[in-house]
Amino acid sequence: MSATSEVRPVVLITGAAGGVGSALVARFLAGGWLVFATDANASGLDDLAQRHAVAGSLPADIRTAAACNAVVSAAVRTCSRLDAVINAAGVWREGPVEDLSEEDFDLVLDVNLKASFFICAAAIPHLRETHGAIVNISSDAGRQGNPNAAAYCASKGGLTLFTKALALDLAPYGVRCNAVSPGDIETPMLKFQAERYGNGDPAAYYRELLEKYPQGEQARFIQPEEVAELAFFLCQPGARSITGADMAIDQGVSAGH
């Protein structure tokens, strides 16, 4: 649906208080959409709502199907319709498989994969009515193995393939489903990674990440706005032939894999 039509389209964004999430909120609002935002970070969500004129918001830990159902119900109740869902909630844990705790494994899989699955499940009946779109924010780690990131790779690899399967299921109903797979994005989550796993030297951690990109000394971290722009495009009428795609935005790091 065009944002210039009489009825403004509605997007539900998870992880909305994060770096990518807040960029998504800003982009969809700039495009004339109504935005319903959710995040487990209640204070961050309040701050987001103060900075942006969202139509509604709901703090929620979406690691259960019941919570996902509640979020989608609140979005539809507030905005009366649903035209797109962007699953941007995500967490990072790293380390050797033998050292990763069950708690951290469950956290990564629940937030990165399970939550997206059940947000989609709850949203599908409403998206069928609007011939809407789903965009799942995956990762280059869903396309290739990354060292010390087995749980994260499992979650994002699962998300990417889930996206493709769901696209086939929903195509007869005019609902599109695509994945956006960024490389390292300059966000608070990347800062968390560097501070927690950088052995006391975040700058060295950043340098090691950038070394994998083919740009060499010109390599840089991806900006949240770049991811938001691609996700926004995938929800537009001009992208109506794109479904089941996994679109890299990773400066070519996955091109050779």
Backbone bond lengths (Angstrom), bond angles and torsions (degrees), N, CA, C in turn:
res aa  C-N    CA-C-N  psi(-1)  N-CA   C-N-CA  omega(-1)  CA-C   N-CA-C  phi
1 M - - - 1.461 - - 1.510 109.76 -
2 S 1.330 116.61 139.31 1.450 120.61 178.81 1.514 110.71 -78.12
3 A 1.332 115.62 140.57 1.454 120.58 178.52 1.524 111.38 -69.51
4 T 1.357 118.10 -10.38 1.455 120.98 179.85 1.517 112.12 -93.45
5 S 1.347 118.48 -2.65 1.449 121.19 178.66 1.514 109.79 -72.97
6 E 1.315 116.85 170.43 1.454 121.77 -174.23 1.524 111.83 -62.41
7 V 1.322 116.68 -41.59 1.457 121.20 178.70 1.527 108.53 -93.46
8 R 1.312 116.90 122.79 1.463 119.92 -178.86 1.524 110.19 -75.44
9 P 1.326 117.38 131.90 1.461 119.88 179.00 1.520 111.21 -69.79
10 V 1.331 115.40 156.40 1.459 122.83 -174.09 1.523 109.44 -121.11
11 V 1.330 115.99 133.44 1.460 121.20 175.97 1.520 109.24 -122.39
12 L 1.322 115.92 138.24 1.456 123.94 171.59 1.523 107.49 -101.53
13 I 1.330 116.69 125.57 1.467 121.83 -179.11 1.515 109.06 -120.25
14 T 1.347 116.59 120.79 1.459 120.48 174.25 1.527 109.15 -91.75
15 G 1.332 116.07 158.31 1.459 118.87 -176.09 1.512 111.80 62.70
16 A 1.333 116.40 30.79 1.464 121.46 -168.88 1.512 113.93 -68.66
17 A 1.329 118.02 -21.60 1.467 120.42 -179.23 1.527 112.51 -86.32
18 G 1.328 118.15 -6.53 1.455 121.95 -179.47 1.519 112.07 -80.11
19 G 1.318 115.80 -178.17 1.455 120.51 -177.76 1.516 113.03 -62.81
20 V 1.331 117.11 -51.93 1.457 120.60 177.72 1.519 110.49 -69.98
21 G 1.336 116.54 -41.11 1.453 120.34 -178.21 1.512 113.05 -59.20
22 S 1.334 117.44 -45.37 1.461 119.71 -179.20 1.527 111.10 -67.94
23 A 1.336 117.60 -33.07 1.466 120.14 175.27 1.528 110.77 -66.61
24 L 1.322 116.79 -37.41 1.463 120.71 175.92 1.523 111.05 -63.31
25 V 1.327 115.69 -44.98 1.466 119.68 178.26 1.523 110.48 -56.20
26 A 1.326 116.63 -49.44 1.460 121.02 -178.40 1.526 111.51 -61.48
27 R 1.346 117.13 -40.50 1.470 119.58 -177.25 1.521 112.07 -68.92
28 F 1.318 116.81 -43.30 1.460 118.58 -179.17 1.524 111.42 -69.11
29 L 1.323 117.25 -36.64 1.462 119.48 175.69 1.528 110.56 -63.66
30 A 1.321 116.90 -41.91 1.461 120.49 178.39 1.522 111.35 -63.19
31 G 1.335 116.40 -28.53 1.458 121.24 178.74 1.516 113.69 -84.90
32 G 1.327 117.48 3.51 1.460 120.55 175.73 1.511 115.78 90.72
33 W 1.333 116.69 9.51 1.461 120.04 -179.56 1.530 110.94 -86.26
34 L 1.322 115.04 156.87 1.448 121.41 165.85 1.527 107.71 -86.78
35 V 1.322 116.75 138.35 1.463 121.77 -176.32 1.520 110.44 -120.34
36 F 1.323 115.25 129.00 1.462 121.33 168.96 1.521 106.62 -110.44
37 A 1.335 116.13 125.43 1.460 121.65 -171.75 1.518 111.52 -114.22
38 T 1.326 115.49 142.54 1.462 120.24 173.06 1.518 109.89 -139.41
39 D 1.329 114.84 149.60 1.456 121.53 178.47 1.523 107.51 -164.49
40 A 1.317 116.63 151.60 1.463 120.37 176.32 1.529 111.32 -73.14
41 N 1.307 117.01 -20.67 1.467 123.26 -179.73 1.530 108.65 -85.53
42 A 1.332 116.94 94.93 1.457 120.96 -174.96 1.525 112.21 -63.69
43 S 1.327 117.35 -42.56 1.464 119.56 -179.74 1.526 111.03 -67.56
44 G 1.327 116.39 -38.73 1.456 119.69 176.39 1.514 111.90 -64.18
45 L 1.324 116.40 -35.97 1.460 120.89 178.87 1.526 110.51 -69.19
46 D 1.326 116.62 -38.59 1.465 120.25 175.95 1.523 110.75 -62.14
47 D 1.317 116.10 -42.80 1.458 120.31 178.22 1.519 111.02 -63.04
48 L 1.328 116.34 -41.51 1.460 120.89 177.58 1.525 110.59 -59.38
49 A 1.334 116.41 -45.61 1.463 121.04 -178.33 1.524 111.83 -64.73
50 Q 1.331 117.24 -28.11 1.456 120.59 177.01 1.525 111.75 -75.01
51 R 1.327 115.78 -30.50 1.469 120.10 -178.26 1.520 113.11 -87.93
52 H 1.330 116.60 -24.74 1.462 120.69 -175.72 1.528 110.27 -132.34
53 A 1.312 115.37 143.75 1.460 121.02 -177.57 1.528 110.46 -83.39
54 V 1.333 115.60 68.57 1.456 119.10 177.95 1.527 109.79 -72.99
55 A 1.329 116.47 150.91 1.463 120.43 179.44 1.514 111.63 -71.70
56 G 1.325 116.64 -28.32 1.455 121.30 179.48 1.506 110.22 -173.61
57 S 1.318 115.85 162.72 1.462 120.56 178.43 1.514 109.22 -151.50
58 L 1.328 115.17 156.69 1.459 120.71 179.03 1.520 108.71 -149.39
59 P 1.342 118.24 115.54 1.464 118.78 173.66 1.517 109.88 -68.98
60 A 1.326 116.48 132.16 1.465 119.37 -176.46 1.508 111.16 -160.14
61 D 1.326 115.71 139.89 1.458 123.37 169.10 1.523 105.85 -91.29
62 I 1.329 116.69 104.41 1.463 120.58 -169.25 1.532 113.09 -92.20
63 R 1.327 116.23 31.11 1.463 119.75 179.86 1.519 113.28 -83.61
64 T 1.328 118.06 6.04 1.461 121.31 175.01 1.520 109.27 -127.94
65 A 1.315 116.11 154.19 1.459 120.30 177.94 1.520 110.93 -62.42
66 A 1.335 117.17 -37.22 1.462 120.47 -179.74 1.524 111.15 -61.40
67 A 1.338 116.81 -42.34 1.458 120.33 178.84 1.525 111.01 -65.68
68 C 1.310 116.80 -39.93 1.475 120.55 177.51 1.519 110.93 -62.16
69 N 1.321 116.70 -43.88 1.457 121.13 177.89 1.524 110.73 -59.74
70 A 1.337 116.46 -41.70 1.461 120.82 -178.87 1.530 111.34 -65.17
71 V 1.319 117.04 -40.12 1.460 120.66 179.75 1.519 111.15 -64.88
72 V 1.322 117.07 -47.84 1.469 120.33 -179.61 1.529 110.18 -63.72
73 S 1.321 116.92 -41.84 1.470 120.33 178.54 1.519 110.76 -60.80
74 A 1.333 117.27 -41.68 1.463 120.96 179.36 1.521 111.23 -65.02
75 A 1.330 116.56 -39.69 1.460 120.31 179.39 1.528 111.30 -63.03
76 V 1.324 116.24 -45.75 1.467 120.31 -178.68 1.528 110.45 -69.84
77 R 1.312 116.04 -38.94 1.474 119.74 178.74 1.531 110.24 -63.33
78 T 1.310 116.91 -39.23 1.466 121.27 -178.17 1.517 112.66 -75.06
79 C 1.329 116.55 -41.24 1.464 121.15 -170.35 1.529 114.05 -108.57
80 S 1.333 116.80 -7.65 1.476 122.96 174.67 1.519 115.08 75.42
81 R 1.324 118.34 -5.47 1.456 121.34 179.42 1.527 107.97 -163.28
82 L 1.332 114.94 173.59 1.466 120.27 176.44 1.518 108.45 -147.80
83 D 1.337 116.05 121.43 1.461 121.76 -177.21 1.522 113.62 -109.18
84 A 1.323 117.06 -21.04 1.458 119.77 -179.22 1.523 110.37 -157.42
85 V 1.316 114.77 151.27 1.461 122.62 174.38 1.523 107.34 -128.61
86 I 1.325 115.87 130.34 1.456 121.24 174.60 1.527 107.48 -118.11
87 N 1.304 116.84 113.33 1.463 121.36 177.83 1.525 108.54 -91.04
88 A 1.347 114.97 99.34 1.464 120.68 -177.18 1.521 112.67 -113.79
89 A 1.327 118.10 -1.78 1.464 119.92 178.62 1.525 109.62 -66.72
90 G 1.325 116.47 135.47 1.459 119.36 -179.71 1.520 111.78 -163.54
91 V 1.318 115.30 151.89 1.468 121.63 176.35 1.524 108.97 -135.61
92 W 1.321 115.46 160.66 1.472 122.20 -178.00 1.521 109.90 -127.61
93 R 1.319 115.70 131.65 1.458 122.05 165.98 1.520 106.78 -136.86
94 E 1.313 117.28 144.94 1.455 119.35 179.60 1.524 110.68 -138.39
95 G 1.319 114.75 166.86 1.452 121.88 -179.92 1.512 110.75 137.15
96 P 1.321 117.82 165.05 1.466 121.03 178.17 1.524 111.28 -58.06
97 V 1.312 116.74 146.75 1.455 121.21 -178.64 1.521 111.46 -55.50
98 E 1.331 116.55 -40.85 1.465 119.54 -175.82 1.530 112.76 -69.64
99 D 1.329 116.39 -14.71 1.463 119.89 -179.72 1.524 113.49 -103.58
100 L 1.320 117.45 -10.24 1.465 120.62 -176.05 1.524 109.79 -76.72
101 S 1.319 116.39 129.29 1.455 120.04 -179.01 1.523 110.87 -75.25
102 E 1.312 115.56 156.69 1.468 120.40 175.62 1.520 110.12 -61.59
103 E 1.321 116.65 -35.47 1.466 120.55 179.40 1.519 111.40 -61.72
104 D 1.341 116.89 -45.42 1.460 120.25 179.22 1.529 111.22 -68.33
105 F 1.337 116.81 -39.15 1.463 119.61 177.24 1.522 110.76 -59.94
106 D 1.317 116.71 -46.76 1.461 120.59 -179.63 1.524 111.14 -63.18
107 L 1.332 116.44 -40.27 1.460 119.80 179.18 1.522 111.11 -59.89
108 V 1.323 117.05 -48.53 1.464 121.20 -177.55 1.528 111.24 -64.07
109 L 1.308 116.88 -46.57 1.470 119.35 -178.88 1.516 111.86 -69.26
110 D 1.326 116.50 -37.51 1.462 119.16 -177.93 1.526 112.35 -68.81
111 V 1.332 116.54 -44.29 1.463 119.53 -177.99 1.525 111.23 -75.39
112 N 1.319 117.20 -45.62 1.459 120.90 -171.62 1.522 113.99 -80.18
113 L 1.326 117.26 -26.89 1.468 119.87 -175.15 1.523 113.09 -122.30
114 K 1.322 116.84 -56.10 1.468 120.23 -175.87 1.530 111.65 -60.07
115 A 1.329 117.01 -45.02 1.461 119.95 -178.80 1.525 111.18 -61.48
116 S 1.325 117.00 -43.42 1.473 119.81 178.79 1.525 110.90 -62.57
117 F 1.320 116.20 -40.84 1.470 121.08 179.76 1.530 110.18 -57.95
118 F 1.339 116.64 -49.10 1.457 118.91 -173.31 1.529 113.11 -82.58
119 I 1.337 118.52 -23.98 1.466 119.29 169.08 1.526 109.02 -63.44
120 C 1.330 116.17 -45.87 1.465 120.13 177.66 1.525 110.72 -60.20
121 A 1.322 116.98 -45.83 1.461 120.52 -178.30 1.520 111.43 -57.40
122 A 1.334 116.20 -42.88 1.460 119.87 -179.53 1.526 112.14 -71.65
123 A 1.322 116.43 -30.78 1.463 120.59 -175.35 1.522 113.77 -83.26
124 I 1.315 117.86 -24.49 1.464 121.47 -172.08 1.526 113.39 -52.78
125 P 1.332 120.92 -48.06 1.474 118.55 -179.56 1.526 113.00 -57.09
126 H 1.313 117.77 -35.61 1.464 121.01 179.97 1.523 111.39 -76.68
127 L 1.329 117.24 -36.19 1.461 120.77 178.76 1.525 111.58 -70.12
128 R 1.311 117.78 -29.75 1.463 120.11 174.58 1.522 110.62 -61.63
129 E 1.318 116.72 -37.73 1.465 120.73 -178.43 1.524 111.76 -66.91
130 T 1.312 117.45 -32.14 1.471 121.54 -176.56 1.523 113.45 -104.35
131 H 1.353 116.92 -0.02 1.467 120.88 -173.00 1.528 108.88 52.07
132 G 1.329 114.52 53.68 1.447 121.64 -171.43 1.511 114.84 -87.08
133 A 1.325 115.07 -161.27 1.465 121.08 -172.98 1.518 110.11 -141.57
134 I 1.317 114.65 150.15 1.460 123.58 173.88 1.520 107.87 -122.30
135 V 1.318 116.80 134.43 1.468 121.88 171.53 1.521 107.54 -126.67
136 N 1.320 116.17 119.77 1.456 122.08 176.98 1.526 109.19 -101.77
137 I 1.323 116.61 123.70 1.457 120.08 178.98 1.529 108.41 -81.85
138 S 1.318 115.48 103.92 1.460 121.63 -179.11 1.529 108.70 -97.97
139 S 1.321 118.60 -134.24 1.464 120.92 -174.33 1.517 110.29 -169.09
140 D 1.324 115.80 158.38 1.468 118.59 169.69 1.524 109.87 -60.87
141 A 1.344 117.07 -23.62 1.466 121.38 176.55 1.516 112.24 -73.07
142 G 1.317 117.71 -6.35 1.454 121.72 171.07 1.512 112.47 -91.88
143 R 1.339 116.63 -3.85 1.464 122.56 -179.99 1.518 111.96 -108.49
144 Q 1.323 117.14 -22.53 1.454 121.79 -173.24 1.523 108.49 -153.63
145 G 1.309 116.38 157.19 1.451 119.56 177.24 1.512 111.69 -74.68
146 N 1.329 115.58 138.29 1.465 121.81 174.10 1.525 108.40 -116.71
147 P 1.313 118.30 137.45 1.469 119.78 -178.40 1.522 111.98 -63.17
148 N 1.330 115.48 142.34 1.464 123.08 177.68 1.523 113.14 60.27
149 A 1.314 117.37 26.36 1.467 120.58 -177.86 1.526 110.96 -139.51
150 A 1.333 117.23 37.62 1.460 120.49 -173.66 1.525 112.29 -61.82
151 A 1.324 117.20 -43.02 1.466 119.16 -179.20 1.521 110.72 -66.27
152 Y 1.320 116.62 -42.87 1.463 120.35 178.55 1.528 110.53 -63.41
153 C 1.328 117.02 -44.25 1.466 120.65 177.46 1.529 111.03 -60.56
154 A 1.328 116.58 -41.18 1.461 119.86 178.55 1.517 110.93 -61.74
155 S 1.329 116.31 -41.62 1.461 119.59 -178.34 1.524 111.68 -68.51
156 K 1.317 117.38 -42.55 1.456 120.43 -177.41 1.529 112.05 -78.80
157 G 1.337 116.81 -33.92 1.458 118.60 173.21 1.520 110.60 -62.81
158 G 1.325 116.06 -41.60 1.463 120.20 176.13 1.508 111.64 -63.05
159 L 1.327 117.51 -40.84 1.461 121.04 -179.65 1.524 111.47 -64.11
160 T 1.332 116.55 -42.34 1.461 119.77 -179.75 1.522 111.57 -64.22
161 L 1.316 117.35 -45.23 1.457 119.37 -179.14 1.529 111.41 -71.80
162 F 1.329 117.29 -34.53 1.464 120.86 172.60 1.523 110.20 -57.59
163 T 1.334 116.25 -42.93 1.465 121.13 179.50 1.522 111.50 -58.78
164 K 1.320 116.13 -44.72 1.461 120.11 -179.10 1.534 111.52 -65.73
165 A 1.329 116.54 -43.03 1.469 119.95 178.97 1.521 110.98 -64.62
166 L 1.331 116.27 -41.70 1.459 120.03 -179.56 1.520 111.24 -66.03
167 A 1.325 116.67 -35.52 1.464 119.93 177.41 1.523 111.11 -59.05
168 L 1.320 117.81 -40.27 1.463 121.19 178.03 1.524 110.93 -66.96
169 D 1.328 115.81 -41.22 1.465 119.31 -179.67 1.524 112.47 -64.56
170 L 1.327 116.54 -36.18 1.461 120.43 -172.41 1.525 113.92 -94.88
171 A 1.324 117.72 -12.16 1.466 120.26 -177.79 1.532 113.07 -55.24
172 P 1.339 120.09 -41.13 1.464 118.75 179.28 1.528 114.08 -63.05
173 Y 1.325 116.76 -16.67 1.462 120.60 -178.58 1.528 112.40 -101.75
174 G 1.319 116.21 6.47 1.452 119.75 178.38 1.509 114.44 75.28
175 V 1.332 117.71 18.11 1.459 122.25 178.09 1.520 108.47 -103.58
176 R 1.321 116.31 129.00 1.461 121.47 -178.82 1.520 110.46 -101.87
177 C 1.333 115.67 148.90 1.461 121.30 -178.39 1.523 109.14 -142.40
178 N 1.319 116.37 120.65 1.458 121.70 -177.50 1.525 110.91 -134.81
179 A 1.321 114.60 157.18 1.469 121.29 174.91 1.514 109.49 -110.93
180 V 1.326 115.72 142.63 1.463 122.76 170.73 1.523 106.71 -113.73
181 S 1.319 116.33 124.94 1.467 120.95 -172.46 1.523 111.19 -118.79
182 P 1.337 116.98 91.15 1.468 119.97 -179.73 1.517 111.90 -81.50
183 G 1.327 114.58 161.31 1.448 121.46 165.12 1.520 108.67 -83.29
184 D 1.319 117.38 -145.86 1.465 121.35 -177.94 1.529 110.14 -74.17
185 I 1.321 115.48 124.27 1.458 121.57 -176.47 1.526 109.04 -107.22
186 E 1.312 116.23 140.10 1.465 121.15 179.78 1.531 109.39 -76.92
187 T 1.318 116.04 89.22 1.459 123.65 -175.17 1.530 109.71 -138.34
188 P 1.336 116.81 170.98 1.466 119.02 173.08 1.527 112.75 -58.47
189 M 1.344 118.27 -30.29 1.457 119.46 178.50 1.527 111.18 -65.76
190 L 1.324 117.26 -38.14 1.466 119.93 177.29 1.525 110.29 -66.20
191 K 1.322 116.47 -39.21 1.464 120.02 176.39 1.524 110.86 -62.22
192 F 1.338 116.28 -41.41 1.464 121.25 176.27 1.528 110.37 -58.84
193 Q 1.328 116.57 -45.50 1.467 120.60 179.09 1.526 110.64 -56.55
194 A 1.316 115.42 -50.06 1.472 120.06 -175.07 1.524 111.20 -64.85
195 E 1.327 116.57 -38.97 1.462 119.72 -177.53 1.526 111.89 -74.73
196 R 1.347 116.42 -36.02 1.462 119.45 -177.23 1.519 112.87 -83.10
197 Y 1.323 116.91 -34.78 1.464 120.26 -172.27 1.528 113.50 -116.26
198 G 1.323 116.47 8.25 1.465 119.78 -176.41 1.507 115.07 -89.95
199 N 1.332 118.04 12.31 1.477 121.93 178.67 1.525 112.08 51.03
200 G 1.335 115.03 40.09 1.450 119.91 177.30 1.511 115.09 79.83
201 D 1.332 117.69 4.26 1.470 121.60 -178.73 1.531 109.16 -134.44
202 P 1.344 118.03 75.82 1.473 120.55 -178.87 1.520 113.32 -55.40
203 A 1.341 117.10 -35.48 1.464 119.76 -178.40 1.527 110.96 -62.62
204 A 1.321 116.73 -39.11 1.465 120.24 177.79 1.527 110.50 -67.53
205 Y 1.311 116.39 -36.78 1.470 120.95 177.57 1.529 109.66 -61.80
206 Y 1.336 116.50 -44.58 1.464 120.09 178.42 1.531 110.63 -62.10
207 R 1.328 116.59 -44.13 1.467 120.02 -179.33 1.518 111.37 -60.37
208 E 1.318 116.10 -40.88 1.463 119.59 179.94 1.520 110.98 -64.65
209 L 1.319 117.45 -39.01 1.459 120.31 177.33 1.529 111.22 -62.65
210 L 1.320 116.57 -43.90 1.459 120.54 -176.02 1.520 112.85 -70.94
211 E 1.320 117.25 -22.01 1.463 120.34 -178.77 1.522 112.89 -64.60
212 K 1.321 117.72 -22.18 1.465 119.72 -177.30 1.522 113.23 -79.61
213 Y 1.331 117.63 -12.23 1.463 120.24 -176.40 1.520 111.07 -83.97
214 P 1.339 117.62 144.35 1.471 120.27 -174.91 1.518 114.21 -72.06
215 Q 1.335 118.61 -8.87 1.469 120.53 -179.37 1.521 113.34 -74.27
216 G 1.315 117.30 -10.58 1.454 119.71 -179.62 1.513 111.20 66.03
217 E 1.326 116.85 -127.46 1.457 121.15 -177.49 1.523 112.45 -67.78
218 Q 1.332 117.02 -16.28 1.462 120.89 179.63 1.536 112.16 -88.74
219 A 1.313 117.70 -1.71 1.460 120.64 -178.86 1.528 110.46 -64.13
220 R 1.302 115.98 145.94 1.455 122.15 179.43 1.522 108.08 -146.18
221 F 1.307 116.41 167.30 1.444 119.47 175.60 1.527 110.20 -80.37
222 I 1.312 115.87 145.34 1.457 121.88 179.21 1.524 108.64 -68.99
223 Q 1.319 116.20 143.77 1.453 121.34 179.93 1.536 110.60 -92.65
224 P 1.335 117.65 142.17 1.468 120.23 179.88 1.524 112.82 -54.29
225 E 1.321 116.75 -34.59 1.464 120.50 -178.27 1.527 111.74 -64.46
226 E 1.326 117.46 -29.93 1.461 120.54 177.95 1.528 110.89 -67.01
227 V 1.330 115.55 -41.03 1.464 120.55 177.74 1.518 110.07 -66.48
228 A 1.330 116.17 -42.48 1.465 120.80 -179.66 1.519 111.25 -62.72
229 E 1.322 117.10 -38.71 1.467 120.45 -179.10 1.525 111.21 -63.52
230 L 1.321 116.75 -42.15 1.456 120.29 179.50 1.521 110.86 -67.74
231 A 1.330 117.27 -43.11 1.466 120.25 178.66 1.525 110.81 -62.42
232 F 1.327 116.43 -40.74 1.464 120.17 178.58 1.527 110.68 -62.01
233 F 1.319 116.77 -45.10 1.462 120.74 178.67 1.526 111.47 -57.59
234 L 1.322 116.99 -41.50 1.464 120.64 -176.91 1.525 112.97 -66.30
235 C 1.315 117.25 -13.83 1.464 120.96 178.07 1.525 112.71 -97.72
236 Q 1.326 117.35 2.13 1.458 122.09 -175.93 1.532 112.04 -93.97
237 P 1.337 117.14 158.30 1.469 120.45 177.71 1.526 113.29 -56.61
238 G 1.325 116.78 -31.32 1.460 119.77 -179.85 1.513 113.87 -66.69
239 A 1.333 116.89 -12.37 1.468 121.20 178.52 1.523 111.60 -106.99
240 R 1.330 117.35 20.07 1.471 120.14 -172.73 1.525 113.58 -66.06
241 S 1.325 118.15 -16.31 1.463 120.23 177.11 1.526 112.34 -93.00
242 I 1.324 117.47 -0.54 1.459 120.82 -177.74 1.523 109.50 -100.70
243 T 1.312 116.15 111.89 1.456 121.00 173.51 1.525 108.82 -150.92
244 G 1.307 116.19 148.25 1.457 120.88 -177.17 1.519 113.69 75.53
245 A 1.338 116.91 13.69 1.459 121.09 -177.21 1.524 110.86 -91.04
246 D 1.308 115.21 149.74 1.463 122.84 170.26 1.517 105.76 -117.08
247 M 1.319 117.05 102.54 1.457 122.04 -170.34 1.521 110.38 -99.72
248 A 1.325 115.83 114.47 1.461 121.39 -179.89 1.516 110.80 -76.04
249 I 1.325 115.24 140.62 1.461 121.61 169.97 1.524 105.15 -138.16
250 D 1.337 114.18 72.11 1.461 120.69 -166.41 1.530 113.62 -137.19
251 Q 1.335 116.51 21.90 1.477 121.95 179.70 1.530 112.20 56.78
252 G 1.334 115.86 25.40 1.462 120.50 175.36 1.514 115.60 86.23
253 V 1.336 118.07 6.51 1.464 119.50 -174.75 1.534 112.27 -63.52
254 S 1.336 116.68 -28.37 1.465 118.99 179.90 1.521 113.48 -94.68
255 A 1.341 116.65 0.78 1.463 120.33 -174.76 1.517 112.90 -63.04
256 G 1.315 117.53 -30.28 1.455 120.50 -177.47 1.514 114.45 -94.28
257 H 1.327 116.45 13.02 1.469 119.55 -177.57 1.522 110.57 -118.14
